Amino acid sequence: EDTWKLLNPMMRLLMSQPYINHARHWSRWAKSNWRSGGFRKHRAYVHTRPLAISHLVDLAVHGVGIVAPKAENVLSDRPWLVGVTPSPATAGRIVINRTPRYNNPGFDWSEVVKLYGDRLIFIGARHEWTAFCRSCGFVEYLATFDMLDAAEAIAGSEMFIGNQSSCYALAEGLKKRRVLEVGIVQPDCIYPKGRGVTYSHDGSM
């Protein structure tokens, strides 16, 4: 289990949150009360509903004895990632991330690079960064060890820009000023009461 604390990219972030008492790596052979990835299988799931709400609906349907938070709390403008130490490496910078999935061709990343230049700093997988630089222009890369490192980078920045990804989820959880490149096929990361957020469906900001 101590080994997984080092190898699991979520572990340090999870254990840094005061409302989480314990976390451990799940093996596919281990018994699970609720497999959260199954939420897409029931008819209540729709592509335009926020993912957090889809998970809550699935949790309620399966009734596994876990007390689910109320939807209005999930959609509130209050941070649900707390106590994250801002990284000095991103002070005054704009942190960006773009993954291969959930892209929107109407979102002009090249223009973002042209506008903000050396204020931008990319976090995420190195192959995501090289693909981004190849198609949109060169930006600096910041290596992050795990999701807590990524959260600290976002917390220390002036703003976050990204597509629907785990890094965007961190920015959402921190309620950091953020711009989302909304996926065309599955626009499921729009939270109506979001604070300091711009949702870009057509490239406008």
C-alpha positions in Angstrom: 0.0 0.0 0.0 2.9 2.4 0.7 4.2 1.7 -2.8 0.9 2.7 -4.3 1.0 6.0 -2.5 4.0 6.7 -4.7 2.7 5.1 -7.9 -0.9 6.1 -7.8 -1.1 9.7 -9.2 -4.3 10.4 -7.2 -3.2 9.3 -3.8 -1.4 12.4 -2.4 -4.2 14.6 -3.6 -6.9 12.5 -2.0 -5.1 12.2 1.3 -4.5 16.0 1.4 -8.3 16.6 1.6 -9.7 16.9 5.2 -13.0 15.1 4.3 -11.2 11.9 3.1 -10.1 9.6 5.9 -8.6 6.8 3.9 -7.8 5.8 0.3 -6.2 2.8 -1.3 -5.5 1.5 -4.7 -8.2 -0.7 -6.2 -7.3 -3.8 -8.0 -9.8 -5.0 -10.7 -9.9 -8.4 -8.8 -11.0 -6.8 -5.6 -14.6 -6.5 -4.5 -16.1 -3.1 -4.9 -19.4 -1.7 -3.6 -19.8 0.8 -6.4 -18.0 0.8 -9.7 -18.2 4.5 -10.6 -17.3 3.9 -14.2 -20.6 2.2 -14.8 -22.6 5.4 -14.8 -22.7 5.5 -18.6 -24.7 2.3 -18.8 -28.0 3.4 -17.4 -30.6 5.5 -19.2 -30.3 8.5 -16.8 -26.9 9.3 -18.3 -27.0 12.1 -21.0 -24.0 13.7 -22.7 -24.9 17.2 -21.7 -25.4 16.6 -18.0 -22.4 17.5 -15.8 -20.4 14.4 -15.0 -20.6 14.9 -11.3 -24.4 14.8 -11.5 -24.3 11.7 -13.6 -22.1 10.0 -10.9 -24.5 11.1 -8.2 -27.5 9.7 -10.1 -25.7 6.4 -10.6 -24.7 6.3 -6.9 -28.3 6.9 -5.9 -29.6 4.2 -8.3 -27.3 1.6 -6.8 -27.9 2.5 -3.2 -24.5 1.3 -1.9 -24.8 2.9 1.5 -22.6 5.9 0.6 -24.0 9.2 1.5 -23.9 11.3 -1.7 -23.5 15.0 -1.5 -26.5 17.1 -2.7 -26.5 18.2 -6.3 -26.7 21.9 -5.3 -23.4 21.5 -3.3 -21.7 19.8 -6.2 -22.7 22.7 -8.5 -21.9 25.5 -6.1 -19.2 28.1 -6.5 -17.4 26.9 -3.5 -14.1 25.0 -3.9 -14.2 21.3 -3.2 -10.4 20.9 -3.3 -9.0 22.8 -0.3 -5.7 23.4 1.4 -3.7 23.1 -1.8 -0.4 25.0 -1.6 0.0 27.3 -4.6 3.2 26.5 -6.5 5.6 29.4 -6.9 6.7 28.0 -10.2 3.4 29.2 -11.8 3.0 32.6 -10.1 1.8 35.1 -12.6 1.6 32.4 -15.3 -1.3 31.0 -17.3 -1.4 27.2 -16.9 -2.7 25.3 -19.9 -3.5 21.6 -20.7 -4.9 19.9 -23.7 -5.5 16.2 -24.1 -6.3 14.3 -27.3 -9.9 13.7 -26.3 -12.8 16.2 -26.2 -11.3 18.7 -28.6 -13.2 21.5 -30.3 -11.9 22.5 -33.7 -13.5 25.9 -33.2 -11.2 26.7 -30.3 -8.1 28.5 -31.7 -5.2 27.4 -29.4 -2.7 29.0 -31.8 -4.4 32.4 -31.1 -4.0 31.7 -27.3 -0.3 31.0 -27.9 0.0 34.2 -29.9 -1.8 36.3 -27.3 -0.2 35.1 -24.2 3.2 33.8 -25.4 5.7 33.1 -22.7 3.2 33.6 -19.9 1.8 30.2 -20.8 3.1 27.0 -19.1 1.8 23.5 -20.0 1.1 20.7 -17.5 0.1 17.2 -18.3 1.7 14.2 -20.1 4.9 15.0 -22.0 3.4 13.6 -25.2 0.4 15.9 -24.8 2.8 18.8 -24.6 4.8 17.8 -27.7 1.6 17.3 -29.7 0.4 20.7 -28.6 3.7 22.5 -29.5 3.7 20.8 -32.9 0.2 22.0 -33.8 -0.3 25.2 -31.9 3.2 26.7 -31.2 5.9 26.3 -28.6 5.1 26.8 -24.9 7.1 26.0 -21.8 6.5 22.7 -20.1 6.2 22.1 -16.4 6.7 18.4 -15.3 4.3 17.4 -12.5 4.8 14.3 -10.4 1.2 13.6 -9.7 -2.3 15.2 -9.4 -1.3 17.1 -6.2 1.6 18.6 -8.1 -0.8 19.6 -10.9 -3.3 21.1 -8.5 -0.5 23.1 -6.8 0.6 24.4 -10.3 -3.0 25.5 -11.1 -3.5 27.0 -7.6 -0.4 29.1 -8.0 -1.3 30.4 -11.5 -3.2 33.4 -12.6 -5.6 31.4 -14.7 -6.1 27.9 -16.3 -7.1 27.2 -19.9 -7.8 23.6 -21.0 -10.2 21.1 -22.4 -12.3 18.5 -20.6 -9.6 16.7 -18.7 -8.4 15.8 -15.2 -6.5 19.0 -15.1 -9.6 21.0 -15.8 -11.3 19.0 -13.0 -8.6 20.3 -10.7 -9.2 23.9 -11.8 -12.9 23.4 -11.3 -12.4 21.9 -7.9 -10.1 24.8 -6.9 -12.6 27.3 -8.5 -9.6 28.9 -10.2 -10.2 31.4 -12.9 -10.5 29.2 -15.9 -11.5 28.9 -19.6 -12.9 25.5 -20.9 -12.6 24.3 -24.4 -16.0 22.6 -24.5 -16.1 19.2 -26.2 -18.6 19.2 -29.1 -19.8 15.6 -28.8 -19.9 15.4 -24.9 -20.2 18.8 -23.4 -20.5 17.3 -19.9 -18.3 19.6 -17.8 -20.5 22.7 -17.7 -21.4 23.6 -14.2 -24.1 26.4 -14.3 -23.1 28.1 -11.0 -19.4 28.1 -11.8 -17.4 31.0 -10.5 -14.7 32.7 -12.6 -15.3 30.4 -15.6 -15.7 30.9 -19.3 -17.2 28.1 -21.4 -16.0 28.3 -25.0 -18.2 26.3 -27.5 -17.2 28.3 -30.6 -13.8 29.6 -29.8 -15.0 33.0 -28.3 -13.8 33.9 -24.9 
